[in-house]
Amino acid sequence: MFKSIKILLLFLIPLFLTSSIFSENKIFLEEEKASYGDALVIGTIADASILIPMIATDVMSHTIGGHIFLGVVKYGPDLKIIGDMAEKFEISSDQKTITFYIKKGIKWADGIEVTAEDIYFGFKLITSPEIPSPYASDFLEVKEFKIIDPYTFKVTYKKPFALALSSWGNLVVLPKHLLEGKCIDYIKNVFGRNPIGNGPFILKKWKTQQEIHLKYNPIYYEGRPYLNYLIYKVIPDPSTLFMELKSGSIDWISLTPLQYLKLQKESKLKQEFKIYKYPSFSFTYIGYNLKHPFFKDKRVRKALCYAINKEKIIKGALLGNGIPAYGPYKPDTWFYNKKIENSCPYNPERALKLLNDAGFKKGKKGILEKDGIPFEFTLLVNQGNLPRLLASQIIQNELSKIGIKVNIRVMEWTTLIHQFIDTRRFSAVILGWSIGPDPDLYDIFHCSKTKPPGLNFIGYCNPELDKLLEEGRYTLDKEKRKKIYYKVQEILAEDQPYTFLYIPINLEAIHKRFHGIKPAPIGIGYNIEKWWVPQKMQKYLIP
């Protein structure tokens, strides 16, 4: 339930920020009255890392945080920005000032009312150099934060800022009465493990690498959710995850393409589960460490793009459930530049010529060499993501044809992120970004984001691109922004800091006993507090 509009590291869990959703089963006609009770058990291959949204960079942490914390605003079902805690908001004629009017009666889970002081406290925290937040740049654009009264505050920007409204998601709302005066270590290590929120659910239990239990918030301002619990089970192996689905101990998983085919063939499973299939707001890519002596050469990166057959990956690794990615955006977005699709078509001969131009020659055993050093590198892949593993094997085979040796190393998610990506100790990695409906890419490609905790972990820096990314943030006219991001895509297609691989098709299997699911452009989890199970079908009788 993403309420903040940010770019997040993506692994395989149920995604809630989506488009073009449809169900492969007929929607049940809900004639019964909604009932309280039961639990939704969700399978995931990765654990959360920290439950403070302004610090977290992974999808799982933001998913859990989205259940616990409200934002000032959020995306509505139709992808339009609407109030969350804000009853309404007003934007000044010069586009520099936003006045937010907060709903009365919203309370923290300990019973204390939420006020503008909590938002100001969170704002001061995220803009503090002591907090390692990759999202601080959005809020550093604020010239003045003024509290009008307990339920009204006004923010004035240095100049018109395209992300001004959308940035006020759930990144900055924190309980001042609990955290004021606390050290950063306490906030991260104590509150980050056991947060007190104001959303529809509260954290009940968190067993690292095992499960996260969220219980309904009895004082949630819109009324308690129908479901008693959301239970996330962390099972790194997708085969085991699917077996748990078949056994009835899990209600919702993101299927791998192979599991999707298996489910279609098992009549019992097909009768019990609805399948939601849709292209995600995300893309999967190979990220290169641009400090590597080979990958810092643009000709090498461009050659790798030519040498990798994306159609083969989609067919072999995704069984057709994907779209080739030529850049960071989905083809059906208003800012997509179709011209980049011709930037590097599959052409191994062209790839080899570029590598020869870059100084690589055939050496021993047919492996390319430069200055006596063989072209060999390790490609990291996170455990539990079968499509990425299969993609890595296809890439390994494709690159071997032109004399590049690829070693594949599969790693547990948190180890991969914290010990290798965050510390920049890698040569190449297959990862994904989950992005919002806005084209802003500042956090992952701007030069200022190369140092930890910045999300530009590959170390890519292009002054021309920086200028465009900055311009895009301060341009409000849609057509002008479109031209800016068209150029951004062209530069990325030329520089190839990533090899863009594919846009995955999400394949969500949810048990049919859950009612209230209303597919919309934003996804299927945005209204999870309204999901319910008829009493006669309830499985978990826990209070």
N, C-alpha and C positions, 0 to 999 in steps of 0.2 A: 504494500500500500504506500507507494512513494508519494509523499506530500511535498518534499523538497524537490526542486527541479535541478538535479545535479547529474554529473557524469560519474558512474560507479563501475568499479571492477566487477566483472560478470563471471559467474560460474553457473552451474545447472541447478536452479531452484525455480519454483513457480514464480513467474514474472507478472507484475501487475500493471506495468506501463506499456501499453500495446496499441495496436490499431488493426482494423479490418478483421475483427473477431467473428467467428461463426462456430456453432456447435455441430458436430456430426450426428448428434442424436436430437430427436424432437424434444423441445422444452416441455417439461411437465406442467400441465395447467394447474396452478395453485389455487384450489378452491377451499382448502382448509385454512383455519386461522393459525397464524404463526405461533409456535410453542417455544417456551424456554427450556434449556437443557442440552445435554449431549456435548460432545467435543469433536472438533475437526482435527484429525491427525495428519500432519503434512510431512512428507519425506523430503529430505534435503541431503546432498552429498557433502555439505560444508557447514561448519559452525559459524556463529557470529564472532566478531572480535572484540567489539566494545559497543555499548548501547547508548552512546552519546553521539547523536547524528553529526554534530559539527566536527567531530574527530574521525568518525568512521569513513572508510573509503570503499568498503565492499557491500555488495547488494544485500547479503543476509543481515548484516548489522542494520542497514537502513530499513529493511523490511520489518524487523522486530521493532526498531525504533519508531516506525510509522504507526504501529499499533499502540505504543505507549505514550508518544508525544504528539500533540496537535501542533500545527503550524499557524501562522497568522493567515496565510492563504494556502490554496492547494489547487491542483488541476481538477476540474469537474469532469463528469463522464464524457463530455463532448470535447475535452482538451482545452476548454476555456478556463482562464484563471478566475476562481471564485474565492469568497471568504471561507476560512476554516474557523479560527477563533474570531476573525474579524466579521462583524455583522455587516459592515460596509466599509468602503474606502473611497477616497476622493483624490483625484490627481489634478494638480494645478495646471493652468493654461500654458505655462512655460515648460511643463513636463519635468520639472525639477523637484517638486514636493509632493509627497503622498501623505495623506492624513488617514490613519486607521482608527476605526471605532470598534472596540472589543466588546464581545457579548458579555453581559453580566451573568454571574452564576456558574462560570466554569471554575472547577476546583482541582487542585492537586489531589492525588490519591490519599493524602493525609488530612484532607478536609479544608486546607487553607485556600482561599480564593485566588485565582490567577489575576494579576493586574499588569498594567503597562510597565511596572517596575521589574517584573520578571523578564519581560522582553528586552528592556534596557540592560539588565544584568547580563543576559545572554549575548546581546550585541557587544557589550564591552569585553566579554570573555573571548568571543571569536575574533575580535580585532586586536587582542592582546598578543604581543610577540611571544608570550610564554606558552600559548596554546598552539600546538602543532596542527593547525587546521588548514587543509588544502583549499578551503572555500573562502578564506578571509578576504580575498581580493574583491569579491562582490560587495562586501560591507565597508571596505576601506574607501569606496566611492562616496560614502555618506559624509557630507560636510557637517551636518548638525542633526542630532537626535533630541527631540524635545517632548517631554511628557506634559500633556495638557491637563489631564486629570487621571484618576486610576484606570479609566477605561478608554482613554484617547491618547494617541501619540502621533507625532509628526516627524517625518524624516525628510531632510532636504539634501539633495545631491549636488556635487560640485558642478555637474553639467548633466543634461539629459542622458539617461542610462537605460539601454534597451532591456536589461535584466532587472531593473529596479523593482518592479512588482513581483516578478516570479521568484526572486531570491528569498522572499520572506516566507519560505516554507517552514518546516519543523527544525531548521538548523539552529535557531537562536533562542528558543523558548525554554528556559531552565528555571527551577525554583530558587529564587534569591534567598528565601528564608532558610533554606537548607545548605546552600553552597557559599553564601557570602562569607569571606574571610578564610575559606578553606584553601589549602595549598593545591597546586596543580596535580601532584601525585594522588591526593585524596580524591579529587574530582575524577581523574582517569581510572584509578585502580579500585576505588571503593564505590563511588557513585556509578561509575561506568559498568560495574558488575551487578549493581543492585539499584537501578534508578527508580525514582519516584516521579511518575508522569501525570499527565492530565487527559490522556486519551481513553479509548473505549476498553483497553485491557491493561492489566498490571502484571508485572513479572512475579511469578510464584516460585519458580525453580529453574536453575540453570546448571546442568551438569555438563562441564566442558567436553566437547566432542561426543556427547551422548544425546542430550535432549534439552529443549527449552519449553517450559510450561508457562503460558499466559492465561490468567483467569480474568473473567469479566470484571470490569470496574463498576461496583455497585453505585457509585456517585457520579458516573459519567453524565455530563450535563444534558445529553440528548436521550438519556434513559439507557439502562444497561443493555449490552448486546444480548441477542437471543441465545447464542452458544455460551456454555459455561466456560469452555476452555479452547484455546488453540494450542496444540501440542506439536512442536517441531522435533522430529526424530532425525538425528544426524547419522547417516549410514553412507560412508564414503564409496562403497561398492555399488554401482547401479544395478547389477544382477541381483544382489541381496535386496536392494530397495524394491525391485519389481516383484520378487518373491513375497515380500512383506505386503505388497499391494494385493497379490493373488490370495494370500492367506486371510485377508480382511483386517489386518492390524494397521493399515495405512489407508487414508481416505483420498489423498491427493498427492500425485507426483508429476513432475515434468518427465514425460517419456523420452527415451532416446528413439531415434528413427526405427531401430530394430525392434524395440519394445512395442512401438506403435503398430508395427506389422504383426507382431505376435498377438497383441490384444485383439486385432481384427479377426484373427483366426480362432480365438477362444470365445465361444458363444456365451458362456457364463459370465466372463469378464465384460464382454460387450453389453450384456443386458444390465450389468450392475453399475457401469461407469458411463458418464458423458465425456466425450472428447471435444476439447476446444482447440482449434487449430488456427494459427494466425502468425503473420510475420512480426517479429519483435522489433522494438526500438533499440536495436543493438547491432553490433558487428563483431566478428571474430577476425583476428589478425595475427601475423607474426611481428613481434616487436624486436628490433635489433638494438643492441647496446652500441651506440654510435662512437664509443671510445675504443671499440674493437678495431684493430688495425685494418681489417678487411672491410667491415661494415661502415666505416666512416667515409668510404668512397661511394658517391652516389651512383656511379656506373655499376658497381657490384650489386647494390640494392635493386637497381632497375633490371639488371640481368636476372636476379632471382625471381622478380615478378614475371618476366618473360618465360622463365623455365618451369613455373608451377602452373599446372593445368587445373584451374578452378572448377571447371565443369566436371572433371574427374573426381575432385574432392566432394562435390555436391552429390554426385551419383554414387560414389563408393562409400563415403563417410556418413552422408546424411540420407542416403537412399532417396534422393530427390527432394528432400524436405528443407530446401534452402534456396537462397538467391545469391548469385555471384556478387561480391562486393568489390567495387572499384575505388571506393572512398568510404567515408564514415557515415553516409546518409542512406536512408531507404529511398528507392526509386519513386515512391508515391508522395514524397514530401515536396512542398512548394519551392524549396531551396536546392533541389537536386539538379546537378549539372550532367546531363546525359552525354555530353561530349567526352567526359573522362573515360567512358567505357572503351574507347579506342586507344587508351594511353599505353597499355602493354598487353596486347593479346598473346595467347600462348604461342611462343616461337622460340624453341630451344636453340635454333641456329643463331638467331639474333642475340640470345643470351650469351652464347659462347663467344661471339664476336666482341661483345662489350667486355667480357672478362679478359679476353686477349688484349684488348685496348688498355685495360687496367693493369696489364703486366703479368697475367696468369698464363702459364704454359703447362702442357701435359708433362707430368713427372712419372715417378715410379708407380706401377700398378694402375696407371691411368688416372691418378688423382691430380688435379690441378695444383700447381705450386707457384709461389711468388717469392723471389729471393730465397729459394730453398725451403720455404715453409709451406707445408701442404694445406690446402683449403679444407679444413676439418673443423667442425664446431658441434657443440651440444645444444639441442633444442629441448627446452623445458616444457612440460605439459602437466596440468594439475590432475591429480588422481580422481577417478570417478566420472570424468567427462569422456565417455567413449567416442563421440564424434571427433573431438579434438585429438584423441589418441590415434584414431584411424586416419585423420587428416595428416597427422605428423608422419605416419608410416607411408602415406602416398607421397608426401613431400620428400621424405627420405629417398624413396625410389626415383622420383622425378629428378632430383638433384644429382643422384649418383650417375644418371645418364650423361651428364655434362662434366663429370669429374669432381663433384663436391661430396665429401663424406659427412653425413649427418648422424650424430649419436643422439638417441632419444632418452631422456630421463624423466620418469614420472614421479611427481612429488605430491605429498599431502598439501592441501590448499594453504593453510595458515603458515606452514613452513616455507612454502614457495614465496608467499607474499612478504612475510616478515624477515626471513633470513636471506632471500635472494633478490627480490624485486626492490624492496625498500632500501636495501644496502647496495643495490646496483651491482651485485655479484652474479652476472649472467652474460651469456653471449647472445642468445636468442630465446624467445619464449612465445608460446601460443596463448593468447588471452583474449578477452572480449571486453568491450565497453558497453554499458547500458546507458543510453542518453535520453534526454527528454525531447519534447517537440520543438524546442528552440535550437537553431543551428550553432549556437555559441560553442567553440572548441578551445577557448582560452586556457582552461585548466590543464589540458593534456598536450598542447602543442606550443604554448608561449615559452620563450626563453627563460622568463622569470620563474618558471615552474620546474626547472631541472633539478634543483636541490631538494632533498627530503624535507618536509613531507610532500613536496610537489608531485603532481601526477605525471609529469613529463619525465618519467624514469628512464627513458631511452637516451635522454640528453640531446634531443633535437633542437636546433636553434637556427632560425632563418629570419633575419631582420625584416625582409619584405613581408613575410607571413605575419610576423609580430604586428607590423603596422596595420595590416588588414584585420587581424583579430581584434585589435584595439578599436579600429574604426567601426567594426561591426557591432561592438558593444555600445557605441555612442551614436549609432544611427537608428532612428526610429521609423523612418520611411521604409515600408516593406519592400518596395521595388529596388530601392538603393541597397538595402541589406542583401537582397537576392543577388545583385551584381557582385557585391563584396564576397559572398560565400561561394559564388561560382568561381571566382578567381582563387579563393582559398583551396577549393577542390583541385583546381588545375595545378597549383603549386605542389600540393601533396602528391598528386599523380606523377609529377615530374621528379620530385625528390625521393619519393618512396621511403619515408622513415619507417613505415610499416609496409608489409605486404598484406594488403587487404584481401581477405579470403572469402568470407561469405556472411550473409545475413541469415541467421537461423530462423526456421519456422518453429514456433513454440507449439508443443503437443502436450496439452494438459489433460490429465485424466482425473476426474472428480466423481466421487460416489454419488449416485442418483438420489440418495436419501436427503441430500442437502438442497433445500429450496431457497429462493430469494436471490439466486445468481442472475444478474442482469447484464449480459455482455454489452459493452459499449466501446467507443473508440479508445478510452483510457485502459480498458482491460476487463478482467473478471473478478478482481479482488478489492476494488475500490470501496465496496459497500459490505465488506465481510461482517461488520457488526450487525447487518440485517439478515444474514443467512440464518436458516433455522431448519430443524428436523421435526417432522410430525412425531408426537409422543409415542405412537405405536411402533415407530421405526428407530427410536433412540437406542443406542448401544451402551453409552457410558453414563451411568447413573450417579456419577460423582457430583457433589453439590457445587 
